[in-house]
Amino acid sequence: MSGGEIAPHSHSKIHLHPLVTQVTYVICGNLDVKMKDPTAPEPYLLHLHPEQAIITCPGTFLQLINPAGVTCRVFYLVSPPYVFEMDADQIIYDDALVLDESWQDLINLNWKPPALLQHHKTPAMREAALRRLETRIKH
């Protein structure tokens, strides 16, 4: 579980979670969510208001957009728990794959951006990150 704020008139980069499912719940403000799941032929847009939520399954392209002039506060629930490992200033492992491509770029690439092809996130890689984090906590 975690909370976050999306600044007025801003948006996240397009990203996806290869291994986890995420629920995004709007606490206050409004949120547009652009997604393209593996079964959808094209991206679609959902409009969320306070006390509404969406579920994003693994492998779904996702972008959070705050179209309003006020901050949108959100709550995230991820299962299995989100894993993020950092050493100094270097990201060692992140359950999210953040993309630099636009929606049109992804369409042109047939939904196979280079980062997705080059950066395999597997259950074994995730488990290794969890073991390293557990070792750090114990010491």
C-alpha positions as a Python dict, from the first residue, in 0.01 Angstrom:
ca = {
    (1, 'M'): (0, 0, 0),
    (2, 'S'): (113, 353, -65),
    (3, 'G'): (-26, 694, -131),
    (4, 'G'): (68, 956, -380),
    (5, 'E'): (-17, 1289, -530),
    (6, 'I'): (-47, 1376, -896),
    (7, 'A'): (18, 1745, -956),
    (8, 'P'): (-236, 1960, -1141),
    (9, 'H'): (-221, 1936, -1521),
    (10, 'S'): (43, 1661, -1512),
    (11, 'H'): (77, 1296, -1603),
    (12, 'S'): (297, 997, -1539),
    (13, 'K'): (507, 836, -1805),
    (14, 'I'): (350, 533, -1966),
    (15, 'H'): (449, 229, -1764),
    (16, 'L'): (351, -127, -1696),
    (17, 'H'): (384, -384, -1423),
    (18, 'P'): (490, -718, -1570),
    (19, 'L'): (430, -916, -1249),
    (20, 'V'): (193, -729, -1017),
    (21, 'T'): (-170, -618, -1011),
    (22, 'Q'): (-240, -262, -895),
    (23, 'V'): (-554, -98, -764),
    (24, 'T'): (-551, 283, -796),
    (25, 'Y'): (-807, 452, -572),
    (26, 'V'): (-882, 824, -598),
    (27, 'I'): (-903, 990, -257),
    (28, 'C'): (-966, 1343, -384),
    (29, 'G'): (-950, 1519, -717),
    (30, 'N'): (-1013, 1361, -1055),
    (31, 'L'): (-795, 1124, -1249),
    (32, 'D'): (-792, 1010, -1609),
    (33, 'V'): (-633, 671, -1662),
    (34, 'K'): (-522, 567, -2008),
    (35, 'M'): (-462, 193, -2040),
    (36, 'K'): (-406, -78, -2296),
    (37, 'D'): (-434, -428, -2155),
    (38, 'P'): (-312, -737, -2341),
    (39, 'T'): (-663, -824, -2464),
    (40, 'A'): (-768, -473, -2577),
    (41, 'P'): (-711, -389, -2945),
    (42, 'E'): (-630, -26, -2860),
    (43, 'P'): (-582, 208, -2561),
    (44, 'Y'): (-887, 329, -2370),
    (45, 'L'): (-947, 616, -2126),
    (46, 'L'): (-1125, 594, -1792),
    (47, 'H'): (-1234, 896, -1585),
    (48, 'L'): (-1217, 849, -1209),
    (49, 'H'): (-1373, 1070, -944),
    (50, 'P'): (-1322, 1062, -565),
    (51, 'E'): (-1387, 721, -412),
    (52, 'Q'): (-1354, 540, -745),
    (53, 'A'): (-1084, 288, -835),
    (54, 'I'): (-943, 89, -1124),
    (55, 'I'): (-760, -242, -1132),
    (56, 'T'): (-457, -277, -1358),
    (57, 'C'): (-355, -635, -1434),
    (58, 'P'): (3, -741, -1514),
    (59, 'G'): (118, -647, -1862),
    (60, 'T'): (-118, -350, -1896),
    (61, 'F'): (23, -24, -2034),
    (62, 'L'): (-83, 252, -1795),
    (63, 'Q'): (-66, 631, -1769),
    (64, 'L'): (-213, 843, -1488),
    (65, 'I'): (-331, 1187, -1598),
    (66, 'N'): (-451, 1473, -1379),
    (67, 'P'): (-645, 1703, -1613),
    (68, 'A'): (-761, 1940, -1339),
    (69, 'G'): (-612, 2246, -1176),
    (70, 'V'): (-599, 2079, -833),
    (71, 'T'): (-382, 1802, -693),
    (72, 'C'): (-523, 1450, -717),
    (73, 'R'): (-452, 1229, -416),
    (74, 'V'): (-445, 855, -477),
    (75, 'F'): (-399, 534, -285),
    (76, 'Y'): (-226, 234, -443),
    (77, 'L'): (-274, -127, -340),
    (78, 'V'): (-46, -373, -515),
    (79, 'S'): (-44, -752, -503),
    (80, 'P'): (191, -917, -458),
    (81, 'P'): (359, -633, -267),
    (82, 'Y'): (555, -389, -483),
    (83, 'V'): (933, -447, -489),
    (84, 'F'): (1175, -160, -544),
    (85, 'E'): (1547, -199, -473),
    (86, 'M'): (1799, 81, -491),
    (87, 'D'): (2170, 97, -408),
    (88, 'A'): (2307, 451, -370),
    (89, 'D'): (2169, 628, -680),
    (90, 'Q'): (2123, 315, -891),
    (91, 'I'): (1796, 127, -930),
    (92, 'I'): (1872, -244, -896),
    (93, 'Y'): (1516, -373, -937),
    (94, 'D'): (1175, -209, -988),
    (95, 'D'): (846, -393, -1039),
    (96, 'A'): (744, -119, -1284),
    (97, 'L'): (882, -77, -1632),
    (98, 'V'): (874, 297, -1711),
    (99, 'L'): (873, 378, -2081),
    (100, 'D'): (991, 678, -2278),
    (101, 'E'): (761, 610, -2575),
    (102, 'S'): (434, 792, -2646),
    (103, 'W'): (108, 608, -2714),
    (104, 'Q'): (160, 659, -3087),
    (105, 'D'): (516, 524, -3060),
    (106, 'L'): (382, 212, -2887),
    (107, 'I'): (122, 161, -3158),
    (108, 'N'): (394, 196, -3423),
    (109, 'L'): (606, -58, -3233),
    (110, 'N'): (313, -302, -3219),
    (111, 'W'): (320, -273, -2838),
    (112, 'K'): (675, -411, -2820),
    (113, 'P'): (896, -123, -2702),
    (114, 'P'): (1271, -196, -2682),
    (115, 'A'): (1269, -164, -2302),
    (116, 'L'): (1012, -440, -2276),
    (117, 'L'): (1212, -668, -2503),
    (118, 'Q'): (1544, -595, -2330),
    (119, 'H'): (1436, -576, -1969),
    (120, 'H'): (1288, -908, -1865),
    (121, 'K'): (1124, -902, -1526),
    (122, 'T'): (1081, -1255, -1408),
    (123, 'P'): (956, -1404, -1083),
    (124, 'A'): (1314, -1525, -1020),
    (125, 'M'): (1458, -1172, -1058),
    (126, 'R'): (1190, -1040, -825),
    (127, 'E'): (1263, -1309, -565),
    (128, 'A'): (1636, -1232, -582),
    (129, 'A'): (1561, -864, -513),
    (130, 'L'): (1342, -963, -217),
    (131, 'R'): (1621, -1181, -75),
    (132, 'R'): (1874, -896, -107),
    (133, 'L'): (1635, -653, 62),
    (134, 'E'): (1568, -900, 342),
    (135, 'T'): (1943, -942, 397),
    (136, 'R'): (1988, -562, 419),
    (137, 'I'): (1708, -530, 673),
    (138, 'K'): (1858, -801, 894),
    (139, 'H'): (2195, -629, 900),
}
